[in-house]
Amino acid sequence: MKKLLTFILLLLTLSSCAQEKNCAEFKTGKFKYVDEKLPFEIIRNDTLQIERNLKTSVEIHTSVEWKSECEYILTYKKILNINRDVSDIIGKQIFVNILETDGNKIKVQEKSDAIDDELEFIKTE
């Protein structure tokens, strides 16, 4: 009995230490990449995301479709202020899974035909 009680207490302690994701806080707002080599401002509401490169002014407009509390799909709708044909990108999708949240920081995994990356963002508003 004593071993069972110790085991239950250990499980409760470990489960209380596990970090819970708070994905709802990141569904809307303004964000920026943690990596300073990615000079983008990101603005997202429930259905639209706009990424704007602060150095080149290129804007990437995507629709946002939430599949679950922590998973969503971005679909390219238009890309502005770019000097090449990007029509082959329009309609393509990026599948995003929120891996971790920590205060105003979020870590995601993005997957598509062309990418499979883990990225970190900071919520600025």
N, CA and C atoms as a LAMMPS dump frame, in Angstrom:
ITEM: TIMESTEP
0
ITEM: NUMBER OF ATOMS
375
ITEM: BOX BOUNDS ff ff ff
-5.0000000000000000e+02 5.0000000000000000e+02
-5.0000000000000000e+02 5.0000000000000000e+02
-5.0000000000000000e+02 5.0000000000000000e+02
ITEM: ATOMS id mol type element x y z
1 1 1 N 0.819 -1.19 0
2 1 2 C 0 0 0
3 1 3 C 0.866 1.257 0
4 2 1 N 1.941 1.197 0.775
5 2 2 C 2.836 2.342 0.872
6 2 3 C 3.492 2.636 -0.479
7 3 1 N 3.86 1.567 -1.22
8 3 2 C 4.465 1.726 -2.536
9 3 3 C 3.467 2.333 -3.515
10 4 1 N 2.225 1.901 -3.439
11 4 2 C 1.188 2.426 -4.325
12 4 3 C 0.959 3.911 -4.058
13 5 1 N 0.904 4.296 -2.81
14 5 2 C 0.72 5.698 -2.45
15 5 3 C 1.905 6.539 -2.926
16 6 1 N 3.107 6.042 -2.776
17 6 2 C 4.301 6.745 -3.237
18 6 3 C 4.257 6.908 -4.758
19 7 1 N 3.865 5.862 -5.45
20 7 2 C 3.775 5.897 -6.911
21 7 3 C 2.737 6.93 -7.371
22 8 1 N 1.594 6.963 -6.733
23 8 2 C 0.539 7.923 -7.084
24 8 3 C 1.019 9.352 -6.831
25 9 1 N 1.667 9.595 -5.718
26 9 2 C 2.201 10.927 -5.416
27 9 3 C 3.253 11.343 -6.435
28 10 1 N 4.083 10.401 -6.84
29 10 2 C 5.099 10.69 -7.846
30 10 3 C 4.446 11.068 -9.174
31 11 1 N 3.435 10.344 -9.585
32 11 2 C 2.717 10.661 -10.822
33 11 3 C 2.061 12.033 -10.759
34 12 1 N 1.432 12.33 -9.644
35 12 2 C 0.801 13.645 -9.484
36 12 3 C 1.831 14.771 -9.538
37 13 1 N 2.974 14.567 -8.931
38 13 2 C 4.03 15.574 -8.947
39 13 3 C 4.54 15.793 -10.359
40 14 1 N 4.793 14.719 -11.084
41 14 2 C 5.294 14.828 -12.454
42 14 3 C 4.27 15.471 -13.377
43 15 1 N 3.019 15.118 -13.226
44 15 2 C 2.003 15.693 -14.104
45 15 3 C 1.776 17.171 -13.812
46 16 1 N 1.957 17.582 -12.574
47 16 2 C 1.789 19 -12.258
48 16 3 C 2.962 19.827 -12.768
49 17 1 N 4.106 19.202 -13.007
50 17 2 C 5.278 19.904 -13.533
51 17 3 C 5.241 20.013 -15.052
52 18 1 N 4.442 19.202 -15.69
53 18 2 C 4.368 19.242 -17.153
54 18 3 C 3.772 20.569 -17.591
55 19 1 N 4.4 21.165 -18.602
56 19 2 C 3.936 22.465 -19.075
57 19 3 C 2.731 22.28 -19.985
58 20 1 N 1.699 23.036 -19.719
59 20 2 C 0.513 22.998 -20.572
60 20 3 C 0.647 24.051 -21.65
61 21 1 N 0.202 23.689 -22.856
62 21 2 C 0.192 24.651 -23.947
63 21 3 C -1.042 25.53 -23.817
64 22 1 N -0.859 26.802 -24.038
65 22 2 C -1.961 27.748 -24.004
66 22 3 C -2.135 28.302 -25.417
67 23 1 N -2.58 27.458 -26.333
68 23 2 C -2.653 27.803 -27.752
69 23 3 C -3.653 28.92 -28.036
70 24 1 N -4.72 28.999 -27.269
71 24 2 C -5.761 30 -27.518
72 24 3 C -5.208 31.425 -27.49
73 25 1 N -4.189 31.66 -26.674
74 25 2 C -3.582 32.995 -26.568
75 25 3 C -2.885 33.423 -27.856
76 26 1 N -2.611 32.476 -28.753
77 26 2 C -1.835 32.76 -29.954
78 26 3 C -2.656 32.682 -31.235
79 27 1 N -3.957 32.591 -31.111
80 27 2 C -4.805 32.535 -32.311
81 27 3 C -4.875 33.876 -33.027
82 28 1 N -4.781 34.949 -32.283
83 28 2 C -4.833 36.284 -32.885
84 28 3 C -3.751 37.145 -32.251
85 29 1 N -3.363 38.2 -32.961
86 29 2 C -2.406 39.136 -32.402
87 29 3 C -1.325 39.512 -33.378
88 30 1 N -0.315 40.209 -32.84
89 30 2 C 0.858 40.598 -33.614
90 30 3 C 2.047 39.811 -33.085
91 31 1 N 2.889 39.364 -34.018
92 31 2 C 4.02 38.505 -33.668
93 31 3 C 5.257 38.933 -34.442
94 32 1 N 6.41 38.45 -33.985
95 32 2 C 7.645 38.562 -34.743
96 32 3 C 8.448 37.288 -34.483
97 33 1 N 9.315 36.967 -35.432
98 33 2 C 10.173 35.796 -35.264
99 33 3 C 11.221 36.081 -34.201
100 34 1 N 11.596 35.073 -33.443
101 34 2 C 12.68 35.196 -32.471
102 34 3 C 14.002 35.366 -33.219
103 35 1 N 14.156 34.628 -34.329
104 35 2 C 15.367 34.703 -35.15
105 35 3 C 15.425 36.058 -35.853
106 36 1 N 16.408 36.872 -35.503
107 36 2 C 16.515 38.223 -36.063
108 36 3 C 16.832 38.219 -37.553
109 37 1 N 17.229 37.075 -38.114
110 37 2 C 17.476 36.966 -39.554
111 37 3 C 16.168 36.937 -40.343
112 38 1 N 15.066 36.804 -39.656
113 38 2 C 13.732 36.8 -40.273
114 38 3 C 13.004 38.073 -39.851
115 39 1 N 13.213 39.184 -40.573
116 39 2 C 12.662 40.484 -40.153
117 39 3 C 11.193 40.663 -40.549
118 40 1 N 10.329 39.809 -40.054
119 40 2 C 8.916 39.845 -40.407
120 40 3 C 8.067 40.286 -39.23
121 41 1 N 7.039 41.05 -39.552
122 41 2 C 5.963 41.363 -38.624
123 41 3 C 4.783 40.506 -39.07
124 42 1 N 4.14 39.847 -38.131
125 42 2 C 3.02 38.962 -38.448
126 42 3 C 1.788 39.474 -37.725
127 43 1 N 0.709 39.64 -38.474
128 43 2 C -0.566 40.056 -37.892
129 43 3 C -1.577 38.969 -38.238
130 44 1 N -2.245 38.43 -37.204
131 44 2 C -3.182 37.32 -37.438
132 44 3 C -4.488 37.564 -36.704
133 45 1 N -5.605 37.339 -37.433
134 45 2 C -6.906 37.266 -36.773
135 45 3 C -7.413 35.837 -36.938
136 46 1 N -8.679 35.591 -36.683
137 46 2 C -9.204 34.219 -36.733
138 46 3 C -9.073 33.57 -38.104
139 47 1 N -9.097 34.365 -39.174
140 47 2 C -9.158 33.776 -40.514
141 47 3 C -8.082 34.264 -41.475
142 48 1 N -7.275 35.245 -41.089
143 48 2 C -6.298 35.833 -42.007
144 48 3 C -4.983 36.095 -41.288
145 49 1 N -3.884 35.831 -41.997
146 49 2 C -2.558 36.17 -41.479
147 49 3 C -1.814 36.943 -42.555
148 50 1 N -1.151 38.024 -42.143
149 50 2 C -0.322 38.82 -43.039
150 50 3 C 1.078 38.875 -42.442
151 51 1 N 2.059 38.43 -43.237
152 51 2 C 3.459 38.534 -42.846
153 51 3 C 4.092 39.608 -43.711
154 52 1 N 4.708 40.584 -43.075
155 52 2 C 5.343 41.669 -43.822
156 52 3 C 6.822 41.719 -43.482
157 53 1 N 7.653 41.614 -44.539
158 53 2 C 9.092 41.722 -44.37
159 53 3 C 9.427 43.193 -44.136
160 54 1 N 10.015 43.511 -42.988
161 54 2 C 10.282 44.892 -42.615
162 54 3 C 11.412 45.522 -43.431
163 55 1 N 12.221 44.691 -44.112
164 55 2 C 13.314 45.225 -44.934
165 55 3 C 12.891 45.409 -46.39
166 56 1 N 12.1 44.476 -46.92
167 56 2 C 11.755 44.513 -48.35
168 56 3 C 10.321 44.943 -48.619
169 57 1 N 9.474 44.988 -47.604
170 57 2 C 8.043 45.303 -47.706
171 57 3 C 7.221 44.231 -48.427
172 58 1 N 7.801 43.055 -48.687
173 58 2 C 7.022 41.952 -49.255
174 58 3 C 5.967 41.553 -48.23
175 59 1 N 4.726 41.386 -48.697
176 59 2 C 3.621 40.966 -47.835
177 59 3 C 3.084 39.633 -48.313
178 60 1 N 2.95 38.696 -47.379
179 60 2 C 2.41 37.374 -47.671
180 60 3 C 1.068 37.269 -46.96
181 61 1 N -0.001 37.11 -47.736
182 61 2 C -1.351 36.989 -47.188
183 61 3 C -1.775 35.522 -47.257
184 62 1 N -2.167 34.976 -46.117
185 62 2 C -2.641 33.594 -46.065
186 62 3 C -3.953 33.535 -45.289
187 63 1 N -4.777 32.578 -45.668
188 63 2 C -5.966 32.311 -44.859
189 63 3 C -5.54 31.369 -43.733
190 64 1 N -6.27 31.43 -42.626
191 64 2 C -5.985 30.596 -41.458
192 64 3 C -7.203 29.72 -41.203
193 65 1 N -6.978 28.418 -41.156
194 65 2 C -8.059 27.479 -40.838
195 65 3 C -7.615 26.637 -39.64
196 66 1 N -8.273 26.856 -38.512
197 66 2 C -7.931 26.113 -37.294
198 66 3 C -8.531 24.717 -37.362
199 67 1 N -7.682 23.693 -37.216
200 67 2 C -8.121 22.294 -37.241
201 67 3 C -8.371 21.767 -35.832
202 68 1 N -7.66 22.308 -34.872
203 68 2 C -7.839 21.955 -33.463
204 68 3 C -7.328 23.135 -32.648
205 69 1 N -7.321 23.005 -31.362
206 69 2 C -6.873 24.092 -30.49
207 69 3 C -5.435 24.517 -30.793
208 70 1 N -4.595 23.573 -31.221
209 70 2 C -3.174 23.857 -31.425
210 70 3 C -2.668 23.536 -32.834
211 71 1 N -3.565 23.354 -33.794
212 71 2 C -3.161 23.055 -35.164
213 71 3 C -3.973 23.89 -36.139
214 72 1 N -3.278 24.428 -37.142
215 72 2 C -3.967 25.215 -38.151
216 72 3 C -3.273 25.075 -39.5
217 73 1 N -3.988 25.467 -40.539
218 73 2 C -3.467 25.417 -41.902
219 73 3 C -3.441 26.829 -42.458
220 74 1 N -2.292 27.217 -43.018
221 74 2 C -2.164 28.485 -43.728
222 74 3 C -2.226 28.186 -45.221
223 75 1 N -3.06 28.926 -45.951
224 75 2 C -3.163 28.774 -47.399
225 75 3 C -2.804 30.104 -48.044
226 76 1 N -1.797 30.084 -48.926
227 76 2 C -1.362 31.309 -49.598
228 76 3 C -2.489 31.876 -50.452
229 77 1 N -2.817 33.159 -50.256
230 77 2 C -3.853 33.858 -51.016
231 77 3 C -3.253 34.871 -51.983
232 78 1 N -2.28 35.652 -51.515
233 78 2 C -1.601 36.611 -52.386
234 78 3 C -0.278 37.02 -51.759
235 79 1 N 0.64 37.438 -52.633
236 79 2 C 1.938 37.937 -52.202
237 79 3 C 2.151 39.259 -52.916
238 80 1 N 2.379 40.307 -52.149
239 80 2 C 2.493 41.658 -52.69
240 80 3 C 3.938 42.171 -52.604
241 81 1 N 4.247 43.149 -53.453
242 81 2 C 5.527 43.854 -53.44
243 81 3 C 6.717 42.934 -53.709
244 82 1 N 6.52 41.996 -54.612
245 82 2 C 7.6 41.08 -54.979
246 82 3 C 7.814 41.2 -56.482
247 83 1 N 9.057 41.099 -56.914
248 83 2 C 9.36 41.349 -58.314
249 83 3 C 9.514 40.075 -59.154
250 84 1 N 8.795 39.039 -58.805
251 84 2 C 8.802 37.811 -59.613
252 84 3 C 7.42 37.167 -59.579
253 85 1 N 7.201 36.267 -60.505
254 85 2 C 5.92 35.574 -60.588
255 85 3 C 5.841 34.527 -59.474
256 86 1 N 4.834 34.64 -58.62
257 86 2 C 4.655 33.697 -57.512
258 86 3 C 3.313 32.966 -57.625
259 87 1 N 2.756 32.962 -58.825
260 87 2 C 1.436 32.344 -59.019
261 87 3 C 1.441 30.856 -58.683
262 88 1 N 2.612 30.199 -58.787
263 88 2 C 2.699 28.777 -58.454
264 88 3 C 2.571 28.518 -56.953
265 89 1 N 2.731 29.559 -56.129
266 89 2 C 2.641 29.42 -54.668
267 89 3 C 1.196 29.6 -54.18
268 90 1 N 0.427 30.404 -54.9
269 90 2 C -0.948 30.699 -54.479
270 90 3 C -1.749 29.398 -54.42
271 91 1 N -2.437 29.196 -53.284
272 91 2 C -3.226 27.983 -53.065
273 91 3 C -2.482 26.894 -52.31
274 92 1 N -1.168 26.993 -52.228
275 92 2 C -0.393 25.987 -51.484
276 92 3 C -0.625 26.18 -49.992
277 93 1 N -0.429 25.094 -49.239
278 93 2 C -0.738 25.11 -47.814
279 93 3 C 0.489 24.795 -46.966
280 94 1 N 0.473 25.358 -45.766
281 94 2 C 1.458 25.05 -44.731
282 94 3 C 0.678 24.538 -43.522
283 95 1 N 1.034 23.366 -43.046
284 95 2 C 0.396 22.773 -41.876
285 95 3 C 1.222 23.144 -40.654
286 96 1 N 0.572 23.757 -39.659
287 96 2 C 1.273 24.29 -38.495
288 96 3 C 0.766 23.6 -37.234
289 97 1 N 1.706 23.144 -36.421
290 97 2 C 1.389 22.522 -35.143
291 97 3 C 2.116 23.307 -34.058
292 98 1 N 1.371 23.812 -33.091
293 98 2 C 1.978 24.522 -31.967
294 98 3 C 2.569 23.48 -31.023
295 99 1 N 3.883 23.534 -30.849
296 99 2 C 4.589 22.559 -30.019
297 99 3 C 4.668 22.989 -28.566
298 100 1 N 4.964 24.277 -28.343
299 100 2 C 5.148 24.793 -26.982
300 100 3 C 4.676 26.239 -26.906
301 101 1 N 4.213 26.61 -25.739
302 101 2 C 3.961 28.018 -25.43
303 101 3 C 4.634 28.31 -24.099
304 102 1 N 5.168 29.52 -23.992
305 102 2 C 5.839 29.921 -22.761
306 102 3 C 5.724 31.431 -22.635
307 103 1 N 4.784 31.889 -21.832
308 103 2 C 4.553 33.326 -21.705
309 103 3 C 4.096 33.89 -23.033
310 104 1 N 4.886 34.803 -23.607
311 104 2 C 4.518 35.399 -24.89
312 104 3 C 5.263 34.744 -26.056
313 105 1 N 5.93 33.617 -25.794
314 105 2 C 6.709 32.913 -26.815
315 105 3 C 6.003 31.631 -27.234
316 106 1 N 6.109 31.33 -28.521
317 106 2 C 5.474 30.143 -29.077
318 106 3 C 6.467 29.437 -30
319 107 1 N 6.465 28.123 -29.948
320 107 2 C 7.293 27.31 -30.843
321 107 3 C 6.356 26.462 -31.686
322 108 1 N 6.542 26.515 -33.018
323 108 2 C 5.673 25.78 -33.93
324 108 3 C 6.502 24.916 -34.865
325 109 1 N 5.85 23.904 -35.406
326 109 2 C 6.432 23.127 -36.496
327 109 3 C 5.589 23.399 -37.726
328 110 1 N 6.25 23.796 -38.81
329 110 2 C 5.574 24.071 -40.076
330 110 3 C 5.998 23.028 -41.091
331 111 1 N 4.987 22.47 -41.788
332 111 2 C 5.263 21.454 -42.808
333 111 3 C 4.472 21.775 -44.065
334 112 1 N 5.158 21.613 -45.202
335 112 2 C 4.51 21.73 -46.502
336 112 3 C 5.325 20.893 -47.479
337 113 1 N 5.01 21.024 -48.773
338 113 2 C 5.807 20.326 -49.777
339 113 3 C 7.248 20.806 -49.775
340 114 1 N 7.456 22.067 -49.417
341 114 2 C 8.776 22.683 -49.52
342 114 3 C 9.505 22.857 -48.19
343 115 1 N 8.792 22.808 -47.063
344 115 2 C 9.442 23.088 -45.778
345 115 3 C 9.05 22.081 -44.706
346 116 1 N 9.93 21.931 -43.754
347 116 2 C 9.679 21.181 -42.522
348 116 3 C 10.583 21.819 -41.471
349 117 1 N 10.078 22.856 -40.815
350 117 2 C 10.884 23.666 -39.905
351 117 3 C 10.2 23.831 -38.56
352 118 1 N 11.025 24.066 -37.543
353 118 2 C 10.544 24.522 -36.251
354 118 3 C 10.935 25.988 -36.117
355 119 1 N 9.978 26.835 -35.762
356 119 2 C 10.196 28.264 -35.648
357 119 3 C 9.674 28.758 -34.312
358 120 1 N 10.241 29.856 -33.837
359 120 2 C 9.765 30.482 -32.616
360 120 3 C 9.324 31.91 -32.914
361 121 1 N 8.218 32.296 -32.284
362 121 2 C 7.656 33.632 -32.424
363 121 3 C 7.481 34.231 -31.045
364 122 1 N 7.448 35.553 -31.024
365 122 2 C 7.111 36.297 -29.809
366 122 3 C 5.838 37.077 -30.12
367 123 1 N 4.865 36.993 -29.219
368 123 2 C 3.659 37.801 -29.371
369 123 3 C 3.961 39.192 -28.855
370 124 1 N 3.779 40.188 -29.738
371 124 2 C 4.114 41.554 -29.37
372 124 3 C 2.873 42.345 -28.944
373 125 1 N 1.696 41.906 -29.34
374 125 2 C 0.433 42.553 -28.932
375 125 3 C -0.648 41.521 -28.817
